[in-house]
Amino acid sequence: MKQICMDCYTLEEFLKELIPLLQPLLSKQSIEVKSNDVLTRKQAAEKLNITLSTLNTWTKQQRITAYRQGSRIYYKEEELLASLKEVNHKHYKKVSIKN
């Protein structure tokens, strides 16, 4: 295993050498995060145009799948949109507006 001599570099020189080595790893990680499109509770509620309490109720009713990281709750955007169901408008009455 190679050993690094930290006394040989100034901080600026060390960072100049380290950053190009880390760039490929950082770019791969950011691509993976973007593909998942993870939303916080607040972002998910705003996306669905509902309150946080409604989001909590739907999560408990298992209408929406939630993911936990420590004490935080997250939602996947694609799963939120997939959970929406198409409405059959034939069962609703048309309301006519009279002047």
N, CA, C and O atoms as a GROMACS GRO file, in nm:
protein
  396
    1MET      N    1   0.084  -0.118   0.000
    1MET     CA    2   0.000   0.000   0.000
    1MET      C    3   0.089   0.124   0.000
    1MET      O    4   0.189   0.130   0.071
    2LYS      N    5   0.050   0.222  -0.081
    2LYS     CA    6   0.127   0.346  -0.088
    2LYS      C    7   0.103   0.430   0.036
    2LYS      O    8  -0.006   0.431   0.092
    3GLN      N    9   0.206   0.500   0.077
    3GLN     CA   10   0.194   0.594   0.188
    3GLN      C   11   0.202   0.736   0.133
    3GLN      O   12   0.274   0.763   0.037
    4ILE      N   13   0.129   0.823   0.194
    4ILE     CA   14   0.128   0.963   0.152
    4ILE      C   15   0.208   1.044   0.251
    4ILE      O   16   0.187   1.036   0.372
    5CYS      N   17   0.300   1.122   0.199
    5CYS     CA   18   0.382   1.210   0.283
    5CYS      C   19   0.315   1.346   0.285
    5CYS      O   20   0.328   1.423   0.189
    6MET      N   21   0.246   1.377   0.392
    6MET     CA   22   0.173   1.504   0.401
    6MET      C   23   0.267   1.622   0.424
    6MET      O   24   0.230   1.736   0.395
    7ASP      N   25   0.387   1.597   0.474
    7ASP     CA   26   0.481   1.706   0.498
    7ASP      C   27   0.538   1.761   0.367
    7ASP      O   28   0.594   1.870   0.364
    8CYS      N   29   0.524   1.684   0.260
    8CYS     CA   30   0.581   1.723   0.132
    8CYS      C   31   0.495   1.824   0.056
    8CYS      O   32   0.544   1.888  -0.038
    9TYR      N   33   0.368   1.839   0.094
    9TYR     CA   34   0.274   1.923   0.020
    9TYR      C   35   0.221   2.036   0.107
    9TYR      O   36   0.205   2.021   0.228
   10THR      N   37   0.194   2.146   0.043
   10THR     CA   38   0.114   2.250   0.109
   10THR      C   39  -0.032   2.209   0.089
   10THR      O   40  -0.061   2.120   0.008
   11LEU      N   41  -0.123   2.272   0.160
   11LEU     CA   42  -0.264   2.239   0.146
   11LEU      C   43  -0.312   2.263   0.004
   11LEU      O   44  -0.388   2.181  -0.050
   12GLU      N   45  -0.271   2.371  -0.057
   12GLU     CA   46  -0.313   2.402  -0.194
   12GLU      C   47  -0.262   2.298  -0.293
   12GLU      O   48  -0.336   2.257  -0.383
   13GLU      N   49  -0.139   2.256  -0.277
   13GLU     CA   50  -0.082   2.154  -0.366
   13GLU      C   51  -0.154   2.020  -0.347
   13GLU      O   52  -0.181   1.949  -0.444
   14PHE      N   53  -0.183   1.987  -0.224
   14PHE     CA   54  -0.252   1.861  -0.196
   14PHE      C   55  -0.391   1.860  -0.260
   14PHE      O   56  -0.430   1.761  -0.323
   15LEU      N   57  -0.466   1.969  -0.243
   15LEU     CA   58  -0.600   1.977  -0.303
   15LEU      C   59  -0.593   1.976  -0.455
   15LEU      O   60  -0.679   1.917  -0.521
   16LYS      N   61  -0.492   2.041  -0.510
   16LYS     CA   62  -0.475   2.044  -0.656
   16LYS      C   63  -0.455   1.903  -0.711
   16LYS      O   64  -0.502   1.872  -0.820
   17GLU      N   65  -0.388   1.818  -0.636
   17GLU     CA   66  -0.365   1.679  -0.678
   17GLU      C   67  -0.486   1.590  -0.648
   17GLU      O   68  -0.514   1.497  -0.724
   18LEU      N   69  -0.555   1.617  -0.540
   18LEU     CA   70  -0.664   1.531  -0.493
   18LEU      C   71  -0.794   1.549  -0.573
   18LEU      O   72  -0.861   1.451  -0.605
   19ILE      N   73  -0.829   1.672  -0.604
   19ILE     CA   74  -0.956   1.701  -0.670
   19ILE      C   75  -0.972   1.628  -0.804
   19ILE      O   76  -1.078   1.571  -0.827
   20PRO      N   77  -0.873   1.627  -0.893
   20PRO     CA   78  -0.891   1.552  -1.019
   20PRO      C   79  -0.911   1.402  -0.996
   20PRO      O   80  -0.978   1.337  -1.076
   21LEU      N   81  -0.855   1.348  -0.890
   21LEU     CA   82  -0.874   1.206  -0.861
   21LEU      C   83  -1.015   1.176  -0.811
   21LEU      O   84  -1.067   1.067  -0.834
   22LEU      N   85  -1.076   1.271  -0.744
   22LEU     CA   86  -1.210   1.251  -0.688
   22LEU      C   87  -1.322   1.287  -0.785
   22LEU      O   88  -1.436   1.243  -0.766
   23GLN      N   89  -1.294   1.365  -0.888
   23GLN     CA   90  -1.398   1.410  -0.982
   23GLN      C   91  -1.479   1.295  -1.042
   23GLN      O   92  -1.602   1.304  -1.043
   24PRO      N   93  -1.417   1.187  -1.092
   24PRO     CA   94  -1.498   1.079  -1.149
   24PRO      C   95  -1.593   1.016  -1.046
   24PRO      O   96  -1.706   0.980  -1.080
   25LEU      N   97  -1.548   1.001  -0.924
   25LEU     CA   98  -1.634   0.944  -0.820
   25LEU      C   99  -1.750   1.036  -0.785
   25LEU      O  100  -1.862   0.990  -0.766
   26LEU      N  101  -1.723   1.165  -0.778
   26LEU     CA  102  -1.827   1.260  -0.744
   26LEU      C  103  -1.931   1.272  -0.855
   26LEU      O  104  -2.050   1.283  -0.826
   27SER      N  105  -1.889   1.269  -0.979
   27SER     CA  106  -1.985   1.281  -1.089
   27SER      C  107  -2.073   1.157  -1.099
   27SER      O  108  -2.191   1.170  -1.131
   28LYS      N  109  -2.019   1.038  -1.073
   28LYS     CA  110  -2.100   0.917  -1.074
   28LYS      C  111  -2.205   0.921  -0.965
   28LYS      O  112  -2.320   0.883  -0.987
   29GLN      N  113  -2.167   0.967  -0.846
   29GLN     CA  114  -2.259   0.973  -0.734
   29GLN      C  115  -2.372   1.071  -0.761
   29GLN      O  116  -2.487   1.042  -0.727
   30SER      N  117  -2.344   1.185  -0.819
   30SER     CA  118  -2.448   1.283  -0.846
   30SER      C  119  -2.546   1.232  -0.952
   30SER      O  120  -2.664   1.265  -0.946
   31ILE      N  121  -2.500   1.153  -1.047
   31ILE     CA  122  -2.589   1.095  -1.148
   31ILE      C  123  -2.684   0.997  -1.084
   31ILE      O  124  -2.803   0.996  -1.118
   32GLU      N  125  -2.636   0.915  -0.991
   32GLU     CA  126  -2.722   0.818  -0.924
   32GLU      C  127  -2.831   0.887  -0.843
   32GLU      O  128  -2.945   0.843  -0.843
   33VAL      N  129  -2.798   0.993  -0.774
   33VAL     CA  130  -2.895   1.066  -0.694
   33VAL      C  131  -3.001   1.129  -0.782
   33VAL      O  132  -3.119   1.127  -0.748
   34LYS      N  133  -2.961   1.184  -0.897
   34LYS     CA  134  -3.057   1.246  -0.988
   34LYS      C  135  -3.153   1.143  -1.045
   34LYS      O  136  -3.270   1.175  -1.068
   35SER      N  137  -3.107   1.021  -1.070
   35SER     CA  138  -3.195   0.921  -1.129
   35SER      C  139  -3.303   0.877  -1.031
   35SER      O  140  -3.411   0.836  -1.073
   36ASN      N  141  -3.276   0.884  -0.902
   36ASN     CA  142  -3.375   0.844  -0.803
   36ASN      C  143  -3.476   0.954  -0.775
   36ASN      O  144  -3.591   0.924  -0.742
   37ASP      N  145  -3.437   1.081  -0.787
   37ASP     CA  146  -3.523   1.194  -0.760
   37ASP      C  147  -3.598   1.179  -0.628
   37ASP      O  148  -3.720   1.164  -0.626
   38VAL      N  149  -3.523   1.182  -0.519
   38VAL     CA  150  -3.578   1.166  -0.386
   38VAL      C  151  -3.629   1.300  -0.336
   38VAL      O  152  -3.560   1.402  -0.349
   39LEU      N  153  -3.749   1.301  -0.279
   39LEU     CA  154  -3.811   1.423  -0.230
   39LEU      C  155  -3.830   1.416  -0.079
   39LEU      O  156  -3.854   1.309  -0.024
   40THR      N  157  -3.819   1.530  -0.012
   40THR     CA  158  -3.851   1.538   0.129
   40THR      C  159  -4.002   1.539   0.145
   40THR      O  160  -4.075   1.544   0.046
   41ARG      N  161  -4.050   1.533   0.269
   41ARG     CA  162  -4.194   1.535   0.294
   41ARG      C  163  -4.255   1.664   0.240
   41ARG      O  164  -4.361   1.662   0.176
   42LYS      N  165  -4.188   1.775   0.265
   42LYS     CA  166  -4.241   1.905   0.221
   42LYS      C  167  -4.246   1.912   0.069
   42LYS      O  168  -4.345   1.959   0.012
   43GLN      N  169  -4.140   1.866   0.002
   43GLN     CA  170  -4.137   1.868  -0.144
   43GLN      C  171  -4.244   1.776  -0.202
   43GLN      O  172  -4.308   1.810  -0.301
   44ALA      N  173  -4.263   1.659  -0.140
   44ALA     CA  174  -4.364   1.564  -0.188
   44ALA      C  175  -4.505   1.623  -0.174
   44ALA      O  176  -4.587   1.610  -0.264
   45ALA      N  177  -4.532   1.687  -0.060
   45ALA     CA  178  -4.663   1.748  -0.039
   45ALA      C  179  -4.688   1.860  -0.139
   45ALA      O  180  -4.798   1.872  -0.192
   46GLU      N  181  -4.587   1.941  -0.165
   46GLU     CA  182  -4.601   2.048  -0.263
   46GLU      C  183  -4.623   1.992  -0.403
   46GLU      O  184  -4.703   2.046  -0.480
   47LYS      N  185  -4.553   1.884  -0.436
   47LYS     CA  186  -4.566   1.823  -0.569
   47LYS      C  187  -4.708   1.772  -0.592
   47LYS      O  188  -4.762   1.785  -0.702
   48LEU      N  189  -4.769   1.715  -0.486
   48LEU     CA  190  -4.905   1.662  -0.497
   48LEU      C  191  -5.012   1.766  -0.463
   48LEU      O  192  -5.131   1.739  -0.475
   49ASN      N  193  -4.967   1.886  -0.420
   49ASN     CA  194  -5.058   1.993  -0.383
   49ASN      C  195  -5.151   1.950  -0.268
   49ASN      O  196  -5.272   1.972  -0.274
   50ILE      N  197  -5.092   1.890  -0.165
   50ILE     CA  198  -5.164   1.846  -0.047
   50ILE      C  199  -5.091   1.896   0.078
   50ILE      O  200  -4.978   1.945   0.069
   51THR      N  201  -5.155   1.882   0.194
   51THR     CA  202  -5.091   1.922   0.318
   51THR      C  203  -5.003   1.809   0.370
   51THR      O  204  -5.012   1.695   0.324
   52LEU      N  205  -4.916   1.843   0.466
   52LEU     CA  206  -4.829   1.742   0.524
   52LEU      C  207  -4.908   1.637   0.601
   52LEU      O  208  -4.870   1.520   0.604
   53SER      N  209  -5.019   1.678   0.663
   53SER     CA  210  -5.101   1.581   0.736
   53SER      C  211  -5.168   1.482   0.640
   53SER      O  212  -5.181   1.363   0.671
   54THR      N  213  -5.211   1.530   0.524
   54THR     CA  214  -5.269   1.440   0.423
   54THR      C  215  -5.162   1.344   0.372
   54THR      O  216  -5.189   1.225   0.353
   55LEU      N  217  -5.043   1.394   0.349
   55LEU     CA  218  -4.933   1.309   0.306
   55LEU      C  219  -4.905   1.201   0.410
   55LEU      O  220  -4.882   1.085   0.376
   56ASN      N  221  -4.907   1.240   0.538
   56ASN     CA  222  -4.886   1.144   0.646
   56ASN      C  223  -4.996   1.038   0.648
   56ASN      O  224  -4.968   0.919   0.665
   57THR      N  225  -5.120   1.080   0.629
   57THR     CA  226  -5.233   0.987   0.626
   57THR      C  227  -5.220   0.889   0.510
   57THR      O  228  -5.237   0.768   0.528
   58TRP      N  229  -5.189   0.940   0.393
   58TRP     CA  230  -5.175   0.854   0.276
   58TRP      C  231  -5.059   0.755   0.293
   58TRP      O  232  -5.066   0.642   0.245
   59THR      N  233  -4.954   0.799   0.361
   59THR     CA  234  -4.840   0.710   0.386
   59THR      C  235  -4.883   0.598   0.481
   59THR      O  236  -4.850   0.482   0.458
   60LYS      N  237  -4.956   0.632   0.588
   60LYS     CA  238  -5.002   0.531   0.683
   60LYS      C  239  -5.101   0.435   0.618
   60LYS      O  240  -5.105   0.317   0.654
   61GLN      N  241  -5.182   0.485   0.524
   61GLN     CA  242  -5.277   0.401   0.451
   61GLN      C  243  -5.210   0.321   0.340
   61GLN      O  244  -5.276   0.244   0.269
   62GLN      N  245  -5.081   0.340   0.323
   62GLN     CA  246  -4.998   0.274   0.222
   62GLN      C  247  -5.042   0.306   0.080
   62GLN      O  248  -5.024   0.225  -0.011
   63ARG      N  249  -5.100   0.424   0.061
   63ARG     CA  250  -5.128   0.472  -0.074
   63ARG      C  251  -4.999   0.518  -0.140
   63ARG      O  252  -4.984   0.512  -0.262
   64ILE      N  253  -4.904   0.566  -0.057
   64ILE     CA  254  -4.776   0.616  -0.103
   64ILE      C  255  -4.666   0.546  -0.023
   64ILE      O  256  -4.680   0.527   0.098
   65THR      N  257  -4.558   0.508  -0.090
   65THR     CA  258  -4.446   0.444  -0.024
   65THR      C  259  -4.347   0.548   0.024
   65THR      O  260  -4.306   0.635  -0.053
   66ALA      N  261  -4.307   0.538   0.150
   66ALA     CA  262  -4.210   0.631   0.208
   66ALA      C  263  -4.083   0.553   0.242
   66ALA      O  264  -4.087   0.432   0.264
   67TYR      N  265  -3.972   0.624   0.245
   67TYR     CA  266  -3.841   0.565   0.278
   67TYR      C  267  -3.780   0.645   0.392
   67TYR      O  268  -3.789   0.768   0.396
   68ARG      N  269  -3.719   0.574   0.485
   68ARG     CA  270  -3.661   0.639   0.603
   68ARG      C  271  -3.510   0.633   0.597
   68ARG      O  272  -3.452   0.528   0.567
   69GLN      N  273  -3.447   0.746   0.627
   69GLN     CA  274  -3.301   0.754   0.644
   69GLN      C  275  -3.281   0.819   0.780
   69GLN      O  276  -3.291   0.941   0.793
   70GLY      N  277  -3.252   0.740   0.881
   70GLY     CA  278  -3.243   0.792   1.016
   70GLY      C  279  -3.382   0.834   1.061
   70GLY      O  280  -3.474   0.753   1.059
   71SER      N  281  -3.398   0.959   1.101
   71SER     CA  282  -3.529   1.007   1.144
   71SER      C  283  -3.601   1.083   1.033
   71SER      O  284  -3.711   1.134   1.054
   72ARG      N  285  -3.541   1.090   0.916
   72ARG     CA  286  -3.601   1.164   0.804
   72ARG      C  287  -3.679   1.071   0.711
   72ARG      O  288  -3.643   0.954   0.693
   73ILE      N  289  -3.785   1.124   0.653
   73ILE     CA  290  -3.871   1.049   0.561
   73ILE      C  291  -3.853   1.107   0.422
   73ILE      O  292  -3.852   1.229   0.404
   74TYR      N  293  -3.840   1.019   0.324
   74TYR     CA  294  -3.824   1.060   0.185
   74TYR      C  295  -3.921   0.984   0.096
   74TYR      O  296  -3.969   0.876   0.132
   75TYR      N  297  -3.949   1.040  -0.019
   75TYR     CA  298  -4.036   0.980  -0.118
   75TYR      C  299  -3.968   0.984  -0.253
   75TYR      O  300  -3.896   1.079  -0.284
   76LYS      N  301  -3.990   0.881  -0.335
   76LYS     CA  302  -3.937   0.882  -0.471
   76LYS      C  303  -4.041   0.947  -0.562
   76LYS      O  304  -4.159   0.912  -0.560
   77GLU      N  305  -3.994   1.042  -0.642
   77GLU     CA  306  -4.086   1.120  -0.726
   77GLU      C  307  -4.163   1.030  -0.823
   77GLU      O  308  -4.284   1.047  -0.841
   78GLU      N  309  -4.094   0.936  -0.885
   78GLU     CA  310  -4.162   0.850  -0.983
   78GLU      C  311  -4.271   0.766  -0.916
   78GLU      O  312  -4.374   0.738  -0.978
   79GLU      N  313  -4.249   0.724  -0.791
   79GLU     CA  314  -4.351   0.646  -0.720
   79GLU      C  315  -4.469   0.732  -0.680
   79GLU      O  316  -4.583   0.686  -0.679
   80LEU      N  317  -4.443   0.859  -0.646
   80LEU     CA  318  -4.554   0.950  -0.614
   80LEU      C  319  -4.644   0.967  -0.735
   80LEU      O  320  -4.767   0.956  -0.724
   81LEU      N  321  -4.585   0.992  -0.849
   81LEU     CA  322  -4.664   1.012  -0.970
   81LEU      C  323  -4.734   0.884  -1.013
   81LEU      O  324  -4.846   0.888  -1.066
   82ALA      N  325  -4.670   0.770  -0.990
   82ALA     CA  326  -4.731   0.642  -1.026
   82ALA      C  327  -4.848   0.608  -0.934
   82ALA      O  328  -4.938   0.534  -0.972
   83SER      N  329  -4.848   0.662  -0.813
   83SER     CA  330  -4.955   0.633  -0.718
   83SER      C  331  -5.085   0.706  -0.752
   83SER      O  332  -5.192   0.670  -0.704
   84LEU      N  333  -5.076   0.808  -0.836
   84LEU     CA  334  -5.196   0.880  -0.877
   84LEU      C  335  -5.278   0.791  -0.969
   84LEU      O  336  -5.224   0.724  -1.057
   85LYS      N  337  -5.408   0.790  -0.949
   85LYS     CA  338  -5.496   0.706  -1.030
   85LYS      C  339  -5.580   0.791  -1.123
   85LYS      O  340  -5.614   0.905  -1.091
   86GLU      N  341  -5.611   0.736  -1.237
   86GLU     CA  342  -5.694   0.807  -1.334
   86GLU      C  343  -5.838   0.811  -1.283
   86GLU      O  344  -5.888   0.713  -1.226
   87VAL      N  345  -5.902   0.922  -1.304
   87VAL     CA  346  -6.039   0.940  -1.259
   87VAL      C  347  -6.132   0.914  -1.376
   87VAL      O  348  -6.112   0.964  -1.487
   88ASN      N  349  -6.236   0.833  -1.351
   88ASN     CA  350  -6.336   0.806  -1.452
   88ASN      C  351  -6.444   0.913  -1.440
   88ASN      O  352  -6.522   0.912  -1.344
   89HIS      N  353  -6.449   1.005  -1.534
   89HIS     CA  354  -6.539   1.119  -1.526
   89HIS      C  355  -6.684   1.084  -1.556
   89HIS      O  356  -6.772   1.168  -1.537
   90LYS      N  357  -6.712   0.964  -1.602
   90LYS     CA  358  -6.849   0.925  -1.634
   90LYS      C  359  -6.936   0.919  -1.509
   90LYS      O  360  -7.058   0.934  -1.518
   91HIS      N  361  -6.875   0.896  -1.395
   91HIS     CA  362  -6.951   0.881  -1.271
   91HIS      C  363  -6.980   1.014  -1.203
   91HIS      O  364  -7.051   1.017  -1.102
   92TYR      N  365  -6.927   1.123  -1.254
   92TYR     CA  366  -6.950   1.253  -1.196
   92TYR      C  367  -7.053   1.330  -1.276
   92TYR      O  368  -7.057   1.323  -1.399
   93LYS      N  369  -7.138   1.403  -1.204
   93LYS     CA  370  -7.240   1.482  -1.271
   93LYS      C  371  -7.179   1.612  -1.320
   93LYS      O  372  -7.093   1.671  -1.255
   94LYS      N  373  -7.225   1.655  -1.434
   94LYS     CA  374  -7.181   1.784  -1.487
   94LYS      C  375  -7.263   1.893  -1.420
   94LYS      O  376  -7.385   1.882  -1.405
   95VAL      N  377  -7.196   1.996  -1.382
   95VAL     CA  378  -7.264   2.110  -1.318
   95VAL      C  379  -7.269   2.222  -1.420
   95VAL      O  380  -7.166   2.267  -1.470
   96SER      N  381  -7.390   2.265  -1.449
   96SER     CA  382  -7.404   2.376  -1.543
   96SER      C  383  -7.418   2.505  -1.466
   96SER      O  384  -7.489   2.511  -1.365
   97ILE      N  385  -7.353   2.606  -1.513
   97ILE     CA  386  -7.356   2.737  -1.448
   97ILE      C  387  -7.453   2.826  -1.523
   97ILE      O  388  -7.439   2.847  -1.644
   98LYS      N  389  -7.553   2.877  -1.450
   98LYS     CA  390  -7.654   2.963  -1.511
   98LYS      C  391  -7.624   3.108  -1.477
   98LYS      O  392  -7.588   3.140  -1.364
   99ASN      N  393  -7.639   3.192  -1.573
   99ASN     CA  394  -7.615   3.336  -1.552
   99ASN      C  395  -7.731   3.403  -1.486
   99ASN      O  396  -7.727   3.524  -1.462
   0.00000   0.00000   0.00000
